[in-house]
Amino acid sequence: MHLKKHFAILQWLPNYKRSNLLGDTSAGLIVAIMLVPQGMAYAMLAGLNPIHGLYAVTLPLLVYAILGSSRQLAVGPGAMISLLVGAGISSLSPENYSAYFYYTITLAFMVGIIQFLMGLFRLGFVVNFLSQPVIKGFTSAAALIIGFGQLKHLLKLNFPSSNHIQNIFIGLASTIGQTHLLTMCIGLAGILIIKFAKKIHPAIPGSLVAVILGIVLVRFLGLTDEGVMVLGEVPKGLPGLSLPTFELTTWTNLFPIAITISLVGFAESFSIAKTINARHKNYLINANQELIALGMANISSSMVRGFPVTGGLSRSAVNDQSGAKTPLASIISAGIIVMTLVFFTSYFFYLPYAILAAVIIAAVSGIVDWKSPIELWHKDRKDFYMFTATFLVTLTMGIVLGILSGMILSLMLVIYKASRPHMAQLGRVPGTNNFRNIQRFNDLEINQDLIIVRIDGPIYFANVDFINEKINQWRAERSNAIKMIFLNMESVTSLDSTGALTLQTWIKDWRNNDIDLYIIGAKGPVRDVLVKWQLIETIGEDHIFLDTHTALTYYEKNMDAKSLQKMGPYALQSNFKNKKHRP
């Protein structure tokens, strides 16, 4: 049972149904066909020779199939992760391609270690700090950077690569007059083929069709003599084993980008896996197991000369739509990629760089989210500002700073909301025992001698000042002096030591100003804190009630303690300290 928990293959393989074989085989073949051009294109985006994109979809696919909890997620290089790799390593200014390559496999190893340890220590919840507006703002900006950056290959222009949009625009503006028209036509034709193939049928591998047509045209029309740039010699055979460098300086320099890729890669993969899993009810997605599986997939990628991998939306969607029922589809995909490496790499000699650029541009064109900012502007201004800030920082200051600023903004928003809990003044609905927010309901009965305050959230060190300021503000707004405060704690989930001590201070200050206090509807964990900090004695047992109606009735009739005891279950009395009898 323990092995089954960590090795997902032991859950689905022993119960494998023959009826699933056709769907898995079909999906495995189609995804492999997608992976060939995508892998090579994304390797180029990461600053590597295209062959490394094929290396990255061999062993990592097998490892994820063994460990991953998702049965349809297709793992491999991704546009966003590849750009992060290229941007992060380029910022270190490696001396030559060999140094660049070793930085890359070291980065893949570090990403794998980080994700594996996060899974081991059950830190899958960390990804929740990347809110949807932050993710959408980041991915939209990154998609624009990727798309415009590929114009240098699509138009055969010579300007430095950058992950800052302003630098890309400067490069484009200064070299646009050198556009190679034939290369441009090939690239645009590739984009059109990829886009229209999807419209004809989602299962048609538009990228592969564009690759094959590009190779055929260049080879038989002799377009290399006309200046069209091609891949040239592509290494044949399986990748040799590789090891990362363990130099402390390199690890220190790569750590920020490794953390970023780990979080972004997991967030992307997990959201895709959950989306697909919603259509399949025969298995569960485990966030921590996904981290372990992705971590091991990245470690294995570093060992076979690959680079960081993650789950891909388009690949996973095609995998699911093509009939994949189990990870056997990924195993079949890996097998086909291995066969391609052994027997077919020579056919890629005449593959134009413009076609690989077309594959990337077509892939990221649908990532830019134009609708979300408009919707957020009308429905949630705070999230709109987070989207915009992350978008602009990513676009102008780089991918790494963009995602880090987005995470910081997410955390700041969490802290801001936690420090300002929703609070309401309550009034009674006429003719009923129900109480509602006076800001949202009209014609409520309000006793001018008292304030009924409801706090929706915990009372703790971060928000006690806000709560006190709000109550004082409401006191000041009343035309006559307040004699009583009802503190409705039905929605208070917890009370920490700072909250307890501060509440004690409030009670003393209020009573010094001839203002009494009733506590209403405190939950069990909150009542436990009141007991531990001797607040029951400070407040008075006859000042603690189960509901607002009972408290208000008692206050209005000015009942004494004996009268209150006759009310039985409606009020908390001496049996409060006996846990067995707590309501």
Secondary structure, DSSP 4 states (H G I P E B T S, - for coil): -HHHHH-THHHHSTT--GGGHHHHHHHHHHHHHHHHHHHHHHHHHTTS-THHHHHTTSHHHHHHHHH-S-SS--EE--HHHHHHHHHHHHTT--SSHHHHHHHHHHHHHHHHHHHHHHHHTT-GGGGGGS-HHHHHHHHHHHHHHHHHHTHHHHTT------SSHHHHHHHHHHHGGG--HHHHHHHHHHHHHHHHHHHH-TTS-HHHHHHHHHHHHHHHHTGGGGT--B------SPPPP------HHHHHHHHHHHHHHHHHHHHHHHHHHHHHHTT--SS---HHHHHHHHHHHHHHHHHTT----EE-HHHHHHHHHTT--STHHHHHHHHHHHHHHHHTGGGGTT-BHHHHHHHHHHHHTTT--SHHHHHHHHH-HHHHHHHHHHHHHHHHH-HHHHHHHHHHHHHHHHHHHHHS-EEEEEEEPTTSS-EEETTT-SS-B--TTEEEEEEES-B-TTTHHHHHHHHHHHHHHSSS---EEEEE-TT---B-HHHHHHHHHHHHHHHHTT-EEEEE---HHHHHHHHHTTHHHHH-GGGEESSHHHHHHHHHHT--HHHHHTTGGGB--GGGG-GGG--
